[in-house]
């Protein structure tokens, strides 16, 4: 191999090593991706009666909470399962422990949306970190509900979700049998 060929080969190897070293330093020096979530949401859900007869009322209780920081723009959404469309929904929602607004919407006005309204230090609204509020709503089984009703004796699970702009979403469920 001639001297000129060896020089070009050595220069090529040196350039390759330099490129690999440069890329290695970029990978090592690249900042870690920041976790987009600075707060932690949680959501509990319970029902006061797991078995309900015609003429009885049962109540769902949701217990959202936030920790490791305040949860910005926190919202709870609970859609009453379609199996319960024959039941009477009490549209009054009782919220204690944190200022919030609520509305019913969606199909047959069976989706509850709760927005927490504590003013956030940087603007907007939040669910403050600490002890969470309580959200309650009720359904009544009509006294004359037919024994042939398709969901009679079937356990029905109701799922609620909570979201916030600075926390991972969570869900919770409660099951009731009519």
Secondary structure as UniProt FT lines:
FT   HELIX           3..29
FT   STRAND          40..47
FT   TURN            54..55
FT   STRAND          57..67
FT   STRAND          71..72
FT   STRAND          75..79
FT   HELIX           82..84
FT   TURN            85..86
FT   STRAND          88..96
FT   STRAND          100..105
FT   HELIX           107..109
FT   STRAND          111..116
FT   STRAND          118..119
FT   TURN            121..122
FT   STRAND          125..127
FT   STRAND          134..140
FT   TURN            143..144
FT   TURN            147..148
FT   TURN            150..153
FT   STRAND          155..164
FT   TURN            165..166
FT   STRAND          167..177
//
